[in-house]
């Protein structure tokens, strides 16, 4: 049911409008002139307006203009007893959604109202989708204001409008996919497909079919024709993730596609033309791969028209606070938890760590901290006992000096940014702290798994995310020698 405002100075027409609208299941609100209608609009519940074209005083066209000036975005159907092409054109040009002539016929009015309300529904859906897209793009936004990030973003803004292939190189977890999406979102292809293909995750026998598609009967199990990544990315962008994992023979075929912008499906004979912008990523040094003979030199030159090196997080530690806050707010929102930020000591600890797992590791650490903290301000002890604290203390590169040695010698407990690990049992531990009684890796692993399962309420999927491992790996560890037996997932 919609609330519809009708504006007409003729009482007989008003009665017909009200009766027809109410019979159709709508709530009808009447006004005899424009000033009276303007007093009703502030209620804020009007979905549609039906207005007479000619009325004493202000006309329907003037009413339309006033609606625009006052900021009322409400569709209007124009109603008039003076049917003419000129009136219809004038009304539509002024912003009316439809035009009905008198005498009012109930069926015609109902149809016009249904169409107008459907237009309203679709427009609202589009606005909601637009907000979701903007929010989604905002979630993909690259966070950071350090000098390396500013330089890369400048390169991205210059490269995005072109068709040049871009090679993104950097360690795992540095966010190469985000930069690839930024290239796509800032290009004139932004409304077209963005297709991602992980060359390292595909079985060797399926890479060619995944890239180029296949015809029905091309191989055992090919029961129908399938489009490959190149076809699906037509007029858009194709991200070839971990390109260094591609076989040499497929590298040759890929080079031909890049040069000719055409290919044939597996088992096919007809060439297919495509318009695809290529972005490739790798966590290896492709120049070294070329020297070692595992990557084609000509393909390397073709892909690296614009090479971009993504810095590791340890080279942009100034960005850690804003990244940590972004991750914390996102997780807190998902959990319905109130988080206001980090204590100075917690931020200092995060910035002193060298982050071998880069942004991905930071994200997992912050997620665990938000889950485990009982307070709105995340304190350093919420970082203790996590993979972050343990990895830092045992093996991560970072500050090492007299202070670190002194802390280690004195048995400093929990997470210690300068180095050191809790190796002796203690009587009291802070909430969220995992106490390690020895440096035995297997024992530490068991303790961390038990703690993760407890924190996730027994949900193995969530526990695996907290531990930074796959569910399959966690299951194998739980069911391996010495395990306590099979537990039911909390998922």
DOFI-167425 format. One line per 10 residues: number of its first residue (from 1); for each residue x, y, z of C-alpha. Coordinates in steps of 0.2 Angstrom, whole numbers. Example, Ala and Ser with C-alpha at 12.3 -4.5 7.8 and 13.67 -1.06 7.14 Angstrom:
<drenlums>
1) 62,-22,39 ~ 68,-5,36;
</drenlums>
This chain:
<drenlums>
1) 0,0,0 ~ 6,17,-5 ~ 1,34,2 ~ -4,45,-13 ~ -7,64,-13 ~ -20,70,-25 ~ -22,89,-29 ~ -37,95,-38 ~ -49,110,-36 ~ -64,100,-42;
11) -73,91,-28 ~ -81,78,-40 ~ -64,74,-47 ~ -57,72,-30 ~ -70,60,-25 ~ -67,49,-40 ~ -48,49,-37 ~ -50,45,-18 ~ -62,31,-22 ~ -52,23,-36;
21) -36,24,-25 ~ -43,17,-10 ~ -52,3,-20 ~ -34,-1,-26 ~ -28,-3,-8 ~ -19,14,-7 ~ -21,28,6 ~ -27,43,-2 ~ -24,61,4 ~ -32,76,-4;
31) -28,94,-7 ~ -38,107,-16 ~ -23,118,-21 ~ -4,119,-21 ~ -2,129,-5 ~ -13,116,4 ~ -3,102,-4 ~ 14,110,2 ~ 7,109,20 ~ 4,90,18;
41) 21,86,11 ~ 32,89,27 ~ 23,73,34 ~ 36,64,24 ~ 26,48,20 ~ 20,53,2 ~ 25,40,-11 ~ 16,48,-26 ~ 7,64,-31 ~ -7,66,-44;
51) -9,84,-48 ~ -21,94,-59 ~ -13,103,-73 ~ -23,119,-72 ~ -29,126,-55 ~ -33,143,-48 ~ -17,151,-42 ~ -2,140,-44 ~ -3,127,-59 ~ 3,109,-59;
61) 19,114,-69 ~ 23,128,-55 ~ 20,114,-42 ~ 32,103,-51 ~ 45,117,-51 ~ 42,120,-32 ~ 44,102,-28 ~ 62,102,-36 ~ 67,118,-27 ~ 61,112,-10;
71) 70,96,-12 ~ 55,84,-13 ~ 60,69,-24 ~ 42,62,-26 ~ 36,56,-43 ~ 21,66,-50 ~ 7,61,-62 ~ -1,76,-71 ~ -20,76,-73 ~ -29,88,-85;
81) -45,91,-94 ~ -36,100,-108 ~ -28,86,-118 ~ -15,91,-130 ~ 2,86,-136 ~ 9,103,-130 ~ 3,100,-112 ~ 9,82,-112 ~ 27,87,-118 ~ 27,102,-106;
91) 22,91,-91 ~ 35,77,-95 ~ 49,90,-98 ~ 45,98,-81 ~ 48,81,-73 ~ 31,73,-72 ~ 32,54,-73 ~ 15,52,-82 ~ 1,61,-90 ~ -18,57,-88;
101) -33,66,-97 ~ -50,69,-89 ~ -63,62,-87 ~ -53,50,-76 ~ -56,32,-80 ~ -52,21,-65 ~ -43,7,-75 ~ -32,20,-83 ~ -28,28,-67 ~ -25,12,-58;
111) -13,7,-72 ~ -4,24,-71 ~ -2,23,-53 ~ 5,5,-53 ~ 18,10,-66 ~ 23,25,-56 ~ 25,15,-40 ~ 35,2,-49 ~ 46,15,-55 ~ 48,22,-37;
121) 52,4,-31 ~ 65,1,-45 ~ 73,18,-42 ~ 74,15,-23 ~ 82,-2,-27 ~ 94,6,-38 ~ 99,19,-25 ~ 101,5,-12 ~ 112,-5,-24 ~ 122,11,-28;
131) 125,14,-10 ~ 130,-4,-8 ~ 142,-3,-22 ~ 149,13,-15 ~ 151,5,2 ~ 159,-11,-7 ~ 171,0,-16 ~ 175,9,0 ~ 178,-7,8 ~ 191,-11,-6;
141) 199,7,-3 ~ 217,7,-1 ~ 221,13,16 ~ 237,23,20 ~ 246,39,18 ~ 264,34,18 ~ 276,40,5 ~ 277,23,-4 ~ 258,21,-5 ~ 256,39,-11;
151) 269,36,-25 ~ 260,20,-30 ~ 242,28,-30 ~ 249,41,-41 ~ 255,28,-53 ~ 239,19,-52 ~ 229,35,-57 ~ 240,38,-72 ~ 240,20,-78 ~ 221,16,-75;
161) 214,26,-90 ~ 225,17,-102 ~ 225,-1,-109 ~ 243,-4,-104 ~ 246,-21,-95 ~ 252,-19,-77 ~ 263,-31,-67 ~ 260,-30,-48 ~ 274,-38,-38 ~ 275,-39,-20;
171) 276,-51,-5 ~ 261,-62,0 ~ 248,-52,10 ~ 253,-35,4 ~ 236,-32,-5 ~ 240,-33,-23 ~ 222,-38,-28 ~ 217,-21,-20 ~ 228,-11,-31 ~ 222,-22,-46;
181) 204,-17,-42 ~ 209,1,-40 ~ 216,1,-58 ~ 199,-6,-64 ~ 188,5,-54 ~ 198,21,-60 ~ 197,15,-78 ~ 183,18,-91 ~ 180,-1,-89 ~ 174,1,-71;
191) 156,-4,-76 ~ 162,-20,-86 ~ 167,-37,-78 ~ 182,-38,-67 ~ 188,-57,-68 ~ 201,-64,-57 ~ 210,-80,-61 ~ 222,-88,-48 ~ 235,-97,-58 ~ 242,-105,-43;
201) 225,-112,-36 ~ 220,-121,-52 ~ 224,-139,-56 ~ 237,-140,-70 ~ 225,-148,-82 ~ 212,-135,-80 ~ 222,-119,-82 ~ 220,-118,-101 ~ 201,-122,-101 ~ 199,-109,-87;
211) 208,-96,-97 ~ 201,-99,-115 ~ 186,-110,-111 ~ 182,-126,-120 ~ 170,-134,-133 ~ 158,-148,-129 ~ 167,-165,-130 ~ 184,-156,-130 ~ 190,-168,-117 ~ 182,-181,-105;
221) 169,-173,-94 ~ 167,-158,-106 ~ 148,-160,-107 ~ 144,-142,-113 ~ 153,-127,-120 ~ 161,-116,-107 ~ 167,-98,-108 ~ 184,-95,-101 ~ 191,-80,-91 ~ 195,-70,-107;
231) 178,-71,-114 ~ 170,-67,-97 ~ 181,-52,-95 ~ 177,-45,-113 ~ 178,-26,-112 ~ 183,-27,-94 ~ 198,-32,-84 ~ 207,-49,-82 ~ 217,-51,-66 ~ 230,-66,-68;
241) 235,-69,-50 ~ 251,-77,-46 ~ 256,-77,-65 ~ 273,-85,-61 ~ 265,-102,-58 ~ 259,-103,-76 ~ 267,-117,-87 ~ 279,-112,-100 ~ 268,-119,-114 ~ 253,-109,-108;
251) 264,-94,-107 ~ 267,-95,-125 ~ 248,-95,-129 ~ 245,-81,-117 ~ 258,-70,-126 ~ 249,-73,-142 ~ 232,-68,-135 ~ 240,-52,-128 ~ 247,-48,-144 ~ 233,-53,-156;
261) 218,-50,-144 ~ 211,-67,-150 ~ 211,-85,-145 ~ 202,-102,-148 ~ 193,-112,-135 ~ 200,-129,-131 ~ 194,-141,-144 ~ 188,-126,-155 ~ 194,-120,-172 ~ 186,-103,-174;
271) 196,-88,-167 ~ 187,-77,-154 ~ 191,-58,-153 ~ 191,-50,-136 ~ 195,-33,-129 ~ 203,-37,-112 ~ 214,-26,-101 ~ 227,-38,-92 ~ 234,-35,-74 ~ 246,-48,-67;
281) 252,-51,-50 ~ 266,-61,-42 ~ 275,-63,-26 ~ 291,-68,-35 ~ 304,-58,-44 ~ 299,-62,-62 ~ 316,-55,-68 ~ 325,-68,-58 ~ 312,-81,-65 ~ 317,-76,-82;
291) 335,-78,-79 ~ 332,-95,-71 ~ 322,-101,-87 ~ 305,-103,-78 ~ 297,-88,-86 ~ 297,-82,-104 ~ 307,-66,-107 ~ 295,-60,-120 ~ 280,-62,-109 ~ 288,-54,-95;
301) 292,-38,-106 ~ 274,-39,-112 ~ 266,-40,-95 ~ 278,-27,-87 ~ 273,-12,-97 ~ 269,-3,-81 ~ 278,-13,-67 ~ 272,-8,-49 ~ 281,-15,-33 ~ 270,-16,-18;
311) 280,-12,-2 ~ 279,-24,12 ~ 270,-18,28 ~ 287,-16,37 ~ 292,-3,25 ~ 276,7,28 ~ 274,6,47 ~ 266,23,48 ~ 251,16,40 ~ 248,2,53;
321) 238,13,65 ~ 225,18,52 ~ 224,0,45 ~ 222,-7,62 ~ 208,5,66 ~ 199,1,50 ~ 200,-18,53 ~ 195,-16,71 ~ 179,-5,66 ~ 174,-17,53;
331) 176,-33,64 ~ 167,-24,78 ~ 153,-19,67 ~ 151,-37,61 ~ 151,-43,79 ~ 140,-29,86 ~ 153,-24,98 ~ 159,-7,103 ~ 177,-3,99 ~ 183,15,101;
341) 202,12,97 ~ 219,6,103 ~ 228,11,118 ~ 245,20,115 ~ 255,5,121 ~ 245,-6,109 ~ 248,5,94 ~ 266,6,99 ~ 267,-13,100 ~ 259,-15,83;
351) 271,-2,75 ~ 286,-10,82 ~ 282,-27,75 ~ 289,-31,57 ~ 274,-40,50 ~ 281,-55,40 ~ 263,-59,35 ~ 260,-41,29 ~ 243,-33,29 ~ 234,-50,29;
361) 243,-54,46 ~ 238,-38,53 ~ 220,-40,48 ~ 220,-57,57 ~ 228,-51,73 ~ 216,-36,74 ~ 201,-48,72 ~ 207,-59,86 ~ 210,-44,97 ~ 193,-37,94;
371) 185,-54,98 ~ 195,-56,114 ~ 195,-39,121 ~ 182,-36,135 ~ 185,-17,134 ~ 181,-4,120 ~ 199,1,120 ~ 211,-13,114 ~ 225,-15,126 ~ 242,-23,123;
381) 237,-39,133 ~ 224,-43,120 ~ 238,-45,107 ~ 247,-58,119 ~ 246,-76,115 ~ 241,-73,97 ~ 251,-79,83 ~ 257,-61,82 ~ 265,-61,99 ~ 272,-78,97;
391) 279,-76,80 ~ 286,-60,85 ~ 295,-66,100 ~ 302,-82,92 ~ 307,-78,75 ~ 300,-62,67 ~ 313,-50,61 ~ 313,-34,72 ~ 322,-23,84 ~ 335,-34,93;
401) 347,-25,106 ~ 352,-24,124 ~ 334,-20,129 ~ 328,-35,121 ~ 341,-46,128 ~ 337,-39,145 ~ 319,-43,144 ~ 322,-60,138 ~ 334,-64,152 ~ 322,-57,165;
411) 308,-68,158 ~ 297,-54,151 ~ 279,-61,149 ~ 267,-62,135 ~ 269,-50,120 ~ 285,-40,121 ~ 288,-29,106 ~ 307,-28,109 ~ 308,-47,110 ~ 306,-61,123;
421) 293,-74,127 ~ 284,-80,143 ~ 293,-97,146 ~ 289,-99,165 ~ 272,-103,172 ~ 264,-89,181 ~ 250,-89,194 ~ 240,-75,186 ~ 238,-70,168 ~ 228,-56,160;
431) 212,-60,151 ~ 215,-66,134 ~ 233,-71,138 ~ 239,-88,133 ~ 253,-95,145 ~ 267,-105,137 ~ 276,-116,150 ~ 290,-121,137 ~ 296,-117,120 ~ 290,-134,113;
441) 282,-130,97 ~ 270,-144,97 ~ 264,-140,115 ~ 262,-122,110 ~ 252,-127,95 ~ 240,-137,105 ~ 238,-123,118 ~ 234,-110,104 ~ 222,-122,95 ~ 212,-125,112;
451) 212,-106,115 ~ 205,-103,97 ~ 192,-116,99 ~ 186,-109,115 ~ 186,-91,108 ~ 176,-96,93 ~ 163,-106,104 ~ 169,-123,96 ~ 167,-116,78 ~ 181,-124,68;
461) 179,-112,53 ~ 181,-97,64 ~ 195,-105,75 ~ 205,-108,59 ~ 203,-90,54 ~ 209,-85,71 ~ 224,-96,69 ~ 228,-91,51 ~ 226,-109,44 ~ 214,-118,34;
471) 200,-128,41 ~ 207,-144,33 ~ 224,-141,42 ~ 215,-138,58 ~ 205,-154,56 ~ 221,-164,53 ~ 229,-157,68 ~ 214,-161,79 ~ 212,-178,72 ~ 231,-182,71;
481) 241,-192,84 ~ 238,-187,101 ~ 222,-178,98 ~ 208,-178,110 ~ 196,-186,98 ~ 183,-179,85 ~ 173,-164,91 ~ 158,-158,83 ~ 159,-142,73 ~ 150,-127,80;
491) 147,-120,63;
</drenlums>
